[in-house]
Amino acid sequence: MQLNQIPSSLIGTSQLSSQDPMSDWDAIIKLNTLFHGVTSPDEIITSTLDYLVTQFDLNGATVILFNPKTNTIHASSARGVFTDEAFSRKIYVHSQDIWTSRITPGVRTFKQTTNPLSLFIGYVPLTSQEADTGLLWFGRFIDFSASEISQIMAIAKIAAMAINNIVLFHQIQQQLTRISALREIDSVINQNEDFNNILTLILRQTIDQLSVDAADVLILDTQSNTLKYLDGIGFIASSYKNASFKLEECYAGQAISSKSTTHLTNMDYFWCGYSNLSYKTSFTDYCATPLIVKGQIKGVLEVFNRTPLDYDGEWITYFETLAVQAATALNNSDLVHELQNSKEELLQAYEATIEGWSKAVDLRDKETEGHSQRVTELTLKLAKAMNVKEEELLHIRRGALLHDIGKLGVPDYILTKPGALSDDEWMIMRKHPTYAFIMLESIEYLRSAIDIPFCHHERWDGTGYPRGLKGEQIPFAARIFALIDVWDALTTERPYRSAWSKDKAKEYIALESGKQFDPQVVEAFLRLFNSY
């Protein structure tokens, strides 16, 4: 029975109160403290349920999460009466009805007759930025007031935002790590290191980045029309290491014949050489993609897992990218020149990815849309005028584009708040340079670009943040960018004020020389932009 089909006899008669001791805003402030330092969705859910049970004297609460990748739902955590197996199964069925039939969730309070009391149960969606995260269910033996429902809705909204922000934060970190892994492989290939070392690196990165249990490379023997095991990691069955398979009798042959990625679940343990392998290792899920160079198939990259693979389009794309690198490594030394071209294309892809992240940050913060591109261009112009070396300009460009990436760790209700921020909210907002450092510091490819994201809010007189650096303690690139960042902020329209004239902005920058800005940078800026 779907929720919107519950008989009216089961609908609770709410005894609405005009005021409750805690306002929606009080709830937001308390949750802000509650979520401080939380780093996983499970922690958010646990903290939210515990808070709700305590704050509203609930007799139970639970969260049902949606997985858009697999189009499924699963129970996350439960408290009180919702831990009862039979009752939780009913709630799960209701949630499944909502999810599969795409019924728009809403707040509804209904009572379920129990012995001896009636349990009033409500549910609200966990939704952020038009994305359905799941459902929050709650219940108690006393009916809910309209004010309580409003507060619970606000709490659910904040919890969904927090969950989505953490997921996005981890996704960005995963993307950065994957890009770093591709670059490491690319670097090793171009250094013409021993092929076995290259192949081992590719297989290890395949397992780590795709979270699979085993991976191998099979080489195509065109004369015998068979695939032969070359190398692999994660296998127990030693007999597989000497195996060879006829194309028409193995899974990998399907990937070759279709020249595309093949995914299989519930592997047939009695098909070809996989029978012994699967029996001994309990592999159930499998993916294979061909290794192709210049239209010529060199072999197959395979991955195996003991549980269903949690894959999506991005996972498949990365898997196929690893296959491209494995295919390149299989080619001979005559392809060195083409590998250099491939490296250039990969670098362009990295730069395009960085620009994409920059635009994503701008779009999330509507007040500064287009800001990153503008300040990047002006920062490079000023850096060139100050004789910054050519090789440093690339790092400055990346740092300028990513200067606000740390805002991905700032909750939406703070970042998009229309009015002034409270002291506590400013404390969180001022953490975004530190968040940027955490995201970028472990990525070797971006380590040289970290100065601007981490230090662009430091001030020449030492009153800036996050570390209170003073004078030449502040990296030179950050000193240049800090001035341009303020210039752009002053000369562009914002919802809370009109843009300043360029002359007025120049006067302000001149007055801040030696206080907010490096005097040498101010002098160079005014000289360069004298007629701007």
Buried (B, 14 or more C-beta within 10 A) or exposed (E): EEBEEBEEEEEBEBEEEEEBEBBBEEBBBBBBEBBEEBEEBBBBBBBBBBBBBEBBEBBBBBBBBBEEEEEEBEBBBBBBBBEEEEBBEEBBEBBBBBBEEEEEBEBBBBBBEEEEEBBBBBBBBBBBEEEBBBBBBBBBBBBBBBBBBBBBBBBBBBBBBBBBBBBBBEEBBBBBBBBBBBBBBBBBBBEEEEBEEBBBBBBBBBBEBBEBBBBBBBBBEEEEEBBBBBBBBBBEBEEBEEBBBEBEBBBBBBBBEEEEBBBBEEBEBEEBBBBBBBEBBEBBBBBBBBBBBEEEBBBBBBBBBEEEBEBEEEBBEBBBBBBBBBBBBBBEEEBEEEBEEBBEEBBEEBBEEBBEBBBBBBEBBEBBBEBBBBBBEBBBBBBEBBEBEEEEBBBBBBBBBBBBBBBBBBBBBBBEEEEEBBEEBEEBBBBBBBBBBBBBEEBEBBEBBBBBBBBBBBBBBEEBBBBEBBEEEBBBBBBBBBBBBBBBBBBBEEEEEEEBEEEEBBEBBBEBBEEBBBEEBBBBBBEBBEEE
